């Protein structure tokens, strides 16, 4: 067989296997063949996936990449990198620590209504099937978390503080108050009244009979077994083979073979550079006082804060509407997919970031969303809005991710990504605002530098 055909067959097999291994990921790409399923995430499932990765690598190594065309060689190199870094990281079983206060299945699952289509009866039935499978999904996670406990793989305690409240928020007396009930509040016109009643009742039963009890079980497990066993130390070196694990994480997230020391030294140099720029902004502002006094001024002056979530969302929308108008000056090609703005859900906001981006569907059926944290408004300064919004929405994450998904490329090139590139692009996007008239306010420019300092 021609090497190009052999390589394409490998990529097709890999992609199909990924869809089957993680049906939630499949849904996010626009593949709805597995919308009725949740992933199985037992130790045996991860062991089987690791064996599949090794088989894909063996097949890849049998292909003479010199016989591929220019695009084929590029795809070969990119796929090889993703595959090798995934295999290397998998050796350290990171899936045994699947939760923290900012990520994990316990807060991702309530977002399921935002990820699935609800345009047909079948789509609703698929959703209900996932609700009914949640206890099994929860049990799978607890199994691998127990394996982690047995092998000394437990998260740092500070990363778990607040998780109890996130779990508790899903344990509601009235199932119709669960965020998972939201699809049954508004049906498309194509679904009859009789079917609406049937589906809503079935969904309510699944939430009340399966999902809420599963969260109750998980809450007991977390309180009695998992959280008490968490580490006081935050260092990866405290984990089994911690130094090697950390090095594998560097490779996985940056694509580079750098040492922790080299990365730290780069950070030290960047901190010095950015601090000098921040000092210059303070000087330009005419503020009488040192750096810490200026930071305290920003933290405590009421002019930099709003009193209502609606006001914060409104100011955020104004910033992005301005940037929307400037995008053609910066880019020749823009994504077709639109984006919206919405608050981070109440059940996760207290422990969540200031904002995050929720990608749109890979098939274009759902917009991307810039999610803004409206909890504790006294920690959401206005002088950070420009940098934060440009980072998360446009020209940052939404522009880059939506455009990537719309490119005429193989699926793995459209949906897999390198964290260093994704976050590096968004940091670069913050600075692009300088080229089109943003950060005219000195305090907003200080906010931009604050975010750059945070990364450094």
C-alpha positions as CSV (number, residue, x, y, z in Angstrom):
1,X,0.0,0.0,0.0
2,X,1.1,3.5,-0.7
3,X,2.7,5.1,2.4
4,X,0.3,8.0,2.3
5,X,-2.7,5.7,2.3
6,X,-1.2,3.7,5.1
7,X,-0.7,6.8,7.2
8,X,-4.2,8.1,6.5
9,X,-5.6,4.7,7.6
10,X,-3.7,5.0,10.8
11,X,-5.0,8.5,11.5
12,X,-8.5,7.3,10.8
13,X,-8.2,4.4,13.1
14,X,-6.7,6.6,15.8
15,X,-9.5,9.2,15.5
16,X,-12.2,6.6,15.6
17,X,-10.6,5.0,18.7
18,X,-10.5,8.4,20.4
19,X,-14.2,9.0,19.7
20,X,-15.1,5.6,21.2
21,X,-12.8,6.0,24.2
22,X,-14.2,9.4,25.1
23,X,-17.7,9.9,23.9
24,X,-17.9,13.4,25.6
25,X,-14.9,14.5,23.5
26,X,-16.6,13.1,20.4
27,X,-19.7,15.2,21.1
28,X,-17.5,18.3,21.4
29,X,-16.1,17.7,18.0
30,X,-19.5,17.5,16.4
31,X,-19.5,13.7,16.2
32,X,-22.9,12.6,17.6
33,X,-22.6,8.9,17.1
34,X,-21.8,8.3,20.8
35,X,-24.1,11.0,22.3
36,X,-25.8,8.3,24.4
37,X,-22.6,7.2,26.1
38,X,-20.3,8.4,28.9
39,X,-16.7,7.3,29.0
40,X,-15.6,4.3,31.0
41,X,-12.7,5.4,33.0
42,X,-11.7,2.4,35.1
43,X,-8.0,1.3,35.4
44,X,-8.7,-1.4,32.9
45,X,-10.0,1.1,30.4
46,X,-6.9,3.3,30.7
47,X,-4.7,0.2,30.4
48,X,-6.5,-0.7,27.3
49,X,-6.1,2.8,25.9
50,X,-2.4,2.8,26.6
51,X,-2.1,-0.5,24.7
52,X,-3.9,1.2,21.8
53,X,-1.5,4.1,21.8
54,X,1.4,1.7,21.7
55,X,-0.1,-0.1,18.7
56,X,-0.6,3.2,16.9
57,X,3.0,4.1,17.6
58,X,4.2,0.8,16.2
59,X,2.2,1.3,13.1
60,X,3.6,4.9,12.7
61,X,7.2,3.7,13.0
62,X,6.6,1.3,10.1
63,X,5.8,4.2,7.8
64,X,8.7,5.8,5.8
65,X,7.9,9.5,6.2
66,X,10.3,10.4,3.5
67,X,7.8,8.9,1.1
68,X,5.1,11.3,2.1
69,X,4.4,14.6,0.5
70,X,5.2,18.0,2.3
71,X,1.8,18.0,4.0
72,X,2.0,14.4,4.9
73,X,5.4,14.9,6.5
74,X,4.1,17.8,8.5
75,X,1.1,15.7,9.7
76,X,3.5,12.8,10.5
77,X,5.6,15.1,12.7
78,X,2.7,16.7,14.5
79,X,0.9,13.4,15.1
80,X,4.2,11.7,16.2
81,X,4.7,14.5,18.8
82,X,1.1,14.3,20.2
83,X,1.3,10.5,20.3
84,X,4.8,10.3,22.0
85,X,3.9,13.0,24.6
86,X,0.6,11.3,25.4
87,X,2.3,7.9,25.8
88,X,5.0,9.4,28.0
89,X,2.6,11.2,30.3
90,X,0.3,8.1,30.5
91,X,3.1,6.2,32.2
92,X,2.6,8.3,35.3
93,X,-1.2,7.7,35.5
94,X,-2.4,11.3,35.9
95,X,-6.0,10.2,35.4
96,X,-5.8,8.9,39.0
97,X,-6.1,12.5,40.2
98,X,-9.1,13.6,38.1
99,X,-10.4,16.5,40.2
100,X,-9.5,19.9,41.6
101,X,-11.5,23.0,42.5
102,X,-11.1,24.3,38.9
103,X,-11.5,21.1,36.9
104,X,-12.9,17.6,37.0
105,X,-15.9,15.5,36.1
106,X,-17.8,16.7,39.2
107,X,-18.1,20.3,37.7
108,X,-17.9,19.4,34.0
109,X,-20.9,17.1,34.1
110,X,-23.4,19.8,35.1
111,X,-22.2,21.7,32.0
112,X,-23.5,18.8,29.8
113,X,-26.6,20.7,28.6
114,X,-24.3,23.3,27.1
115,X,-22.5,20.7,25.0
116,X,-25.2,18.6,23.5
117,X,-27.7,19.2,20.8
118,X,-31.4,19.2,21.8
119,X,-33.2,19.4,18.4
120,X,-34.8,16.0,18.2
121,X,-36.5,13.4,20.5
122,X,-33.5,11.2,19.9
123,X,-31.1,13.9,21.1
124,X,-33.1,14.1,24.4
125,X,-33.1,10.3,24.7
126,X,-29.3,10.4,24.3
127,X,-29.0,13.0,27.0
128,X,-31.2,11.0,29.4
129,X,-29.1,7.9,28.7
130,X,-26.1,9.9,29.9
131,X,-27.9,11.0,33.0
132,X,-28.8,7.4,33.7
133,X,-25.2,6.3,33.2
134,X,-23.8,8.8,35.7
135,X,-23.6,6.5,38.7
136,X,-21.5,4.1,36.7
137,X,-19.3,7.1,35.5
138,X,-19.0,8.3,39.1
139,X,-18.1,4.8,40.4
140,X,-15.4,4.5,37.7
141,X,-13.8,7.7,38.8
142,X,-13.9,6.7,42.5
143,X,-12.2,3.4,41.5
144,X,-9.2,5.1,39.9
145,X,-9.1,7.7,42.7
146,X,-8.8,4.8,45.2
147,X,-6.0,3.3,43.1
148,X,-4.3,6.7,43.3
149,X,-4.7,6.7,47.1
150,X,-3.1,3.2,47.3
151,X,-0.2,4.3,45.2
152,X,0.5,7.7,46.8
153,X,-1.0,9.6,43.9
154,X,-3.2,12.2,45.6
155,X,-3.6,16.0,44.9
156,X,-2.3,18.8,47.0
157,X,-4.9,19.8,49.6
158,X,-5.0,23.4,48.4
159,X,-6.3,22.3,45.0
160,X,-9.2,20.4,46.6
161,X,-10.4,23.2,48.9
162,X,-13.8,24.2,47.7
163,X,-14.6,20.9,46.0
164,X,-17.0,19.9,48.8
165,X,-19.1,22.9,48.1
166,X,-19.1,22.2,44.4
167,X,-20.4,18.7,45.0
168,X,-22.9,19.8,47.5
169,X,-24.3,22.3,45.1
170,X,-25.5,19.4,42.8
171,X,-27.4,17.8,45.7
172,X,-30.7,19.6,45.3
173,X,-34.1,18.5,46.8
174,X,-36.0,19.6,43.7
175,X,-34.5,17.9,40.6
176,X,-36.0,20.7,38.4
177,X,-33.6,23.1,40.2
178,X,-30.6,21.1,38.9
179,X,-28.6,22.7,36.0
180,X,-29.0,19.3,34.4
181,X,-32.8,19.9,34.1
182,X,-32.3,23.0,31.9
183,X,-32.9,21.2,28.5
184,X,-36.4,20.2,29.7
185,X,-37.4,23.8,30.4
186,X,-37.5,24.8,26.7
187,X,-38.2,22.3,23.9
188,X,-38.0,22.9,20.2
189,X,-41.3,23.4,18.4
190,X,-40.8,20.2,16.5
191,X,-41.4,18.1,19.7
192,X,-45.0,17.6,20.6
193,X,-46.6,18.4,23.9
194,X,-47.1,14.8,24.8
195,X,-43.4,14.0,24.1
196,X,-42.3,17.0,26.1
197,X,-44.1,15.8,29.1
198,X,-42.7,12.3,28.7
199,X,-39.1,13.4,28.2
200,X,-39.3,15.9,31.0
201,X,-40.6,13.3,33.5
202,X,-37.9,10.8,32.3
203,X,-35.2,13.4,32.7
204,X,-36.5,14.4,36.1
205,X,-36.5,10.7,37.2
206,X,-32.9,10.3,36.0
207,X,-31.7,13.3,37.9
208,X,-33.6,12.4,41.1
209,X,-33.0,8.7,41.0
210,X,-29.4,8.5,39.6
211,X,-27.5,11.8,39.4
212,X,-28.3,13.3,42.9
213,X,-27.7,10.0,44.7
214,X,-24.4,9.5,42.9
215,X,-23.3,13.0,44.0
216,X,-24.3,12.1,47.6
217,X,-22.1,8.9,47.4
218,X,-19.2,10.9,46.0
219,X,-19.6,13.6,48.7
220,X,-19.2,11.0,51.4
221,X,-16.2,9.5,49.6
222,X,-14.6,12.9,49.2
223,X,-15.2,14.0,52.8
224,X,-14.4,10.7,54.5
225,X,-11.6,9.2,52.4
226,X,-10.2,11.5,49.7
227,X,-9.8,14.9,51.1
228,X,-8.3,13.7,54.4
229,X,-5.6,11.8,52.4
230,X,-4.6,14.9,50.3
231,X,-1.1,16.2,50.5
232,X,0.0,19.3,52.4
233,X,2.9,19.7,49.9
234,X,2.2,21.1,46.5
235,X,5.4,19.8,44.9
236,X,5.2,17.2,42.1
237,X,8.4,15.7,43.5
238,X,6.3,14.3,46.4
239,X,4.4,12.1,43.9
240,X,5.7,8.7,42.8
241,X,8.5,9.3,40.2
242,X,7.7,12.9,40.7
243,X,10.7,14.5,39.0
244,X,10.1,12.3,35.9
245,X,6.4,13.1,36.0
246,X,7.1,16.8,36.1
247,X,9.5,16.5,33.1
248,X,6.8,14.6,31.2
249,X,4.3,17.4,32.0
250,X,6.8,19.9,30.6
251,X,7.0,18.0,27.4
252,X,3.3,17.5,27.1
253,X,2.2,21.1,27.8
254,X,5.1,23.0,26.1
255,X,6.2,20.5,23.4
256,X,9.8,21.4,24.5
257,X,12.5,19.4,26.3
258,X,13.4,22.0,28.8
259,X,14.3,21.5,32.4
260,X,12.3,23.1,35.2
261,X,15.3,25.2,36.1
262,X,15.5,26.6,32.5
263,X,11.8,27.5,32.6
264,X,12.2,29.1,36.0
265,X,15.1,31.2,34.8
266,X,13.1,32.4,31.8
267,X,10.4,33.4,34.3
268,X,12.8,35.3,36.5
269,X,14.0,37.3,33.5
270,X,10.4,38.1,32.4
271,X,9.4,39.1,35.9
272,X,12.3,41.6,35.9
273,X,11.3,43.0,32.5
274,X,7.6,43.3,33.3
275,X,8.2,44.8,36.7
276,X,10.2,47.6,35.1
277,X,7.3,48.3,32.7
278,X,4.8,48.3,35.6
279,X,7.0,50.8,37.5
280,X,7.0,53.0,34.4
281,X,3.2,53.0,34.3
282,X,3.1,53.9,38.0
283,X,5.4,56.8,37.3
284,X,3.3,58.0,34.3
285,X,0.2,57.9,36.5
286,X,1.7,60.5,38.9
287,X,0.9,58.2,41.9
288,X,2.8,59.2,45.0
289,X,4.0,55.9,46.6
290,X,5.8,52.7,46.0
291,X,4.8,49.6,44.0
292,X,2.9,47.9,46.9
293,X,1.1,51.1,47.8
294,X,-0.1,51.4,44.2
295,X,-1.4,47.9,44.2
296,X,-3.2,48.6,47.4
297,X,-4.7,51.7,45.8
298,X,-6.0,49.7,42.9
299,X,-7.4,47.0,45.2
300,X,-9.3,49.3,47.5
301,X,-10.5,52.2,45.4
302,X,-14.2,51.8,44.5
303,X,-13.8,53.5,41.1
304,X,-12.2,50.3,39.8
305,X,-15.2,48.0,40.7
306,X,-18.9,47.6,39.9
307,X,-21.7,46.7,42.2
308,X,-23.7,44.2,40.1
309,X,-23.0,41.2,37.9
310,X,-25.0,42.9,35.1
311,X,-22.7,45.9,35.2
312,X,-19.6,43.7,34.9
313,X,-21.1,41.8,31.9
314,X,-22.1,45.0,30.2
315,X,-18.6,46.5,30.5
316,X,-17.1,43.2,29.2
317,X,-19.5,43.2,26.2
318,X,-18.5,46.8,25.3
319,X,-14.8,45.9,25.3
320,X,-15.4,43.0,23.0
321,X,-17.7,44.8,20.7
322,X,-15.0,47.4,20.2
323,X,-12.5,44.6,19.4
324,X,-14.9,42.9,17.0
325,X,-14.7,46.1,14.9
326,X,-10.9,46.1,14.9
327,X,-10.4,42.4,14.0
328,X,-10.3,43.0,10.2
329,X,-7.4,45.4,10.8
330,X,-5.4,42.6,12.4
331,X,-6.5,39.5,10.5
332,X,-7.3,38.5,6.9
333,X,-9.2,35.4,7.9
334,X,-11.7,35.3,10.8
335,X,-13.8,32.4,12.1
336,X,-17.4,32.0,11.0
337,X,-18.5,30.8,14.4
338,X,-19.8,33.4,16.7
339,X,-19.3,33.7,20.4
340,X,-21.4,34.8,23.4
341,X,-20.8,36.1,26.9
342,X,-22.3,34.5,30.0
343,X,-21.6,34.3,33.7
344,X,-19.8,31.3,35.2
345,X,-22.4,29.0,36.9
346,X,-23.0,29.7,40.6
347,X,-22.0,26.1,41.6
348,X,-18.5,26.6,40.4
349,X,-17.9,30.4,40.4
350,X,-16.5,30.7,44.0
351,X,-13.5,28.4,43.2
352,X,-13.2,29.2,39.5
353,X,-10.9,31.5,37.5
354,X,-11.8,35.1,36.7
355,X,-13.0,33.9,33.3
356,X,-12.6,31.1,30.8
357,X,-13.5,30.2,27.3
358,X,-15.9,27.4,26.4
359,X,-15.3,26.3,22.8
360,X,-18.1,26.0,20.3
361,X,-19.1,22.7,18.7
362,X,-16.8,21.4,16.1
363,X,-19.7,21.1,13.6
364,X,-20.6,24.8,14.1
365,X,-23.9,24.0,15.7
366,X,-23.1,25.8,19.0
367,X,-21.4,29.1,19.5
368,X,-18.3,29.5,21.7
369,X,-18.8,31.3,25.0
370,X,-16.7,33.7,27.1
371,X,-17.6,32.8,30.6
372,X,-17.1,35.6,33.2
373,X,-16.9,35.2,36.9
374,X,-19.4,37.5,38.6
375,X,-18.9,36.1,42.1
376,X,-17.2,38.4,44.6
377,X,-17.2,41.5,42.5
378,X,-14.6,43.2,44.7
379,X,-12.1,40.8,43.2
380,X,-13.0,41.6,39.6
381,X,-11.3,45.0,38.9
382,X,-12.3,46.9,35.8
383,X,-8.7,47.6,34.9
384,X,-8.3,43.9,34.0
385,X,-11.3,43.6,31.8
386,X,-9.6,44.6,28.5
387,X,-6.7,42.1,28.9
388,X,-8.9,39.4,30.2
389,X,-11.5,39.7,27.5
390,X,-9.0,39.9,24.7
391,X,-7.3,36.8,26.1
392,X,-10.4,34.6,26.5
393,X,-12.5,35.7,23.5
394,X,-11.1,37.7,20.6
395,X,-8.5,37.9,19.3
396,X,-7.5,35.2,21.9
397,X,-9.0,31.8,22.5
398,X,-12.2,32.1,20.5
399,X,-10.6,33.4,17.4
400,X,-7.8,30.8,17.5
401,X,-9.8,27.7,18.5
402,X,-12.8,28.4,16.3
403,X,-10.6,29.1,13.3
404,X,-8.6,25.9,14.0
405,X,-11.8,23.9,14.0
406,X,-12.9,25.4,10.7
407,X,-9.7,24.7,8.8
408,X,-9.7,22.1,6.1
409,X,-7.4,19.8,8.0
410,X,-7.4,16.2,9.3
411,X,-9.5,15.9,12.5
412,X,-6.5,15.5,14.9
413,X,-5.1,18.8,13.5
414,X,-8.5,20.6,14.1
415,X,-9.2,19.4,17.6
416,X,-5.9,18.4,19.4
417,X,-3.8,21.3,20.6
418,X,-0.6,22.2,22.4
419,X,-1.3,24.1,25.6
420,X,1.8,26.3,25.2
421,X,0.5,27.4,21.8
422,X,-3.1,28.0,22.9
423,X,-2.1,30.0,25.9
424,X,0.8,31.6,24.2
425,X,-1.5,32.9,21.5
426,X,-3.9,34.3,24.0
427,X,-1.2,36.1,25.8
428,X,0.0,37.5,22.5
429,X,-3.6,38.5,21.8
430,X,-3.7,40.6,24.9
431,X,-0.8,42.6,23.6
432,X,-2.4,43.0,20.2
433,X,-4.8,45.4,21.8
434,X,-2.0,48.0,21.9
435,X,-2.0,48.1,18.1
436,X,-5.7,49.0,17.8
437,X,-6.2,51.5,20.5
438,X,-6.8,49.5,23.7
439,X,-5.1,50.2,27.1
440,X,-5.3,54.0,26.6
441,X,-6.1,54.1,30.3
442,X,-2.9,53.7,32.4
443,X,-4.7,51.5,34.9
444,X,-5.9,49.1,32.1
445,X,-2.3,48.9,30.8
446,X,-1.2,48.1,34.3
447,X,-3.9,45.4,34.3
448,X,-2.5,44.0,31.1
449,X,1.0,43.9,32.6
450,X,-0.4,42.2,35.7
451,X,-1.7,39.3,33.6
452,X,1.6,39.1,31.8
453,X,3.4,39.1,35.2
454,X,1.1,36.3,36.4
455,X,2.2,34.1,33.5
456,X,5.8,34.9,34.0
